């Protein structure tokens, strides 16, 4: 078995994992609600800004 086969096997296991399924369901709920989507987008912007500031200080 080569690396490609192992990666493919891992991808299949992750795809069927309960945590991944729950994450996908939650993502769909967020994407279908404009208020939730905006809130998540705003959070990601703030998160990126904080990360950028942290990098600049190094």
C-alpha positions as CSV (number, residue, x, y, z in Angstrom):
1,X,0.0,0.0,0.0
2,X,1.4,3.4,-1.0
3,X,1.0,6.9,0.5
4,X,-1.8,7.8,-1.9
5,X,-3.8,4.8,-0.8
6,X,-3.4,5.7,2.8
7,X,-4.4,9.3,2.2
8,X,-7.4,8.1,0.3
9,X,-8.3,5.7,3.1
10,X,-8.0,8.5,5.7
11,X,-10.1,10.9,3.6
12,X,-12.9,8.2,3.5
13,X,-12.7,7.7,7.2
14,X,-12.9,11.4,7.9
15,X,-15.8,11.9,5.5
16,X,-17.9,9.4,7.4
17,X,-16.8,10.6,10.9
18,X,-19.6,11.9,13.2
19,X,-17.8,15.1,14.0
20,X,-17.3,15.9,10.3
21,X,-21.0,15.2,9.6
22,X,-22.1,17.4,12.5
23,X,-19.7,20.2,11.3
24,X,-21.2,20.0,7.8
25,X,-24.7,20.2,9.2
26,X,-23.8,23.2,11.4
27,X,-22.1,24.9,8.4
28,X,-25.3,24.5,6.3
29,X,-27.4,26.0,9.1
30,X,-25.1,29.0,9.3
31,X,-25.0,29.5,5.5
32,X,-28.8,29.4,5.2
33,X,-29.3,32.2,7.8
34,X,-28.1,35.6,6.7
35,X,-27.8,36.9,10.3
36,X,-25.6,33.9,11.3
37,X,-23.6,34.1,8.1
38,X,-22.8,37.8,8.7
39,X,-21.9,37.1,12.3
40,X,-19.5,34.4,11.2
41,X,-18.0,36.6,8.5
42,X,-17.5,39.4,11.0
43,X,-15.8,37.0,13.4
44,X,-13.5,35.8,10.7
45,X,-12.5,39.4,9.8
46,X,-11.7,40.2,13.4
47,X,-9.8,36.9,13.8
48,X,-7.8,37.7,10.7
49,X,-7.0,41.2,11.9
50,X,-5.8,39.9,15.2
51,X,-3.6,37.3,13.5
52,X,-2.2,40.0,11.2
53,X,-1.4,42.2,14.1
54,X,0.3,39.3,15.9
55,X,2.5,38.6,12.9
56,X,3.4,42.3,12.5
57,X,4.7,42.4,16.1
58,X,7.2,39.6,15.5
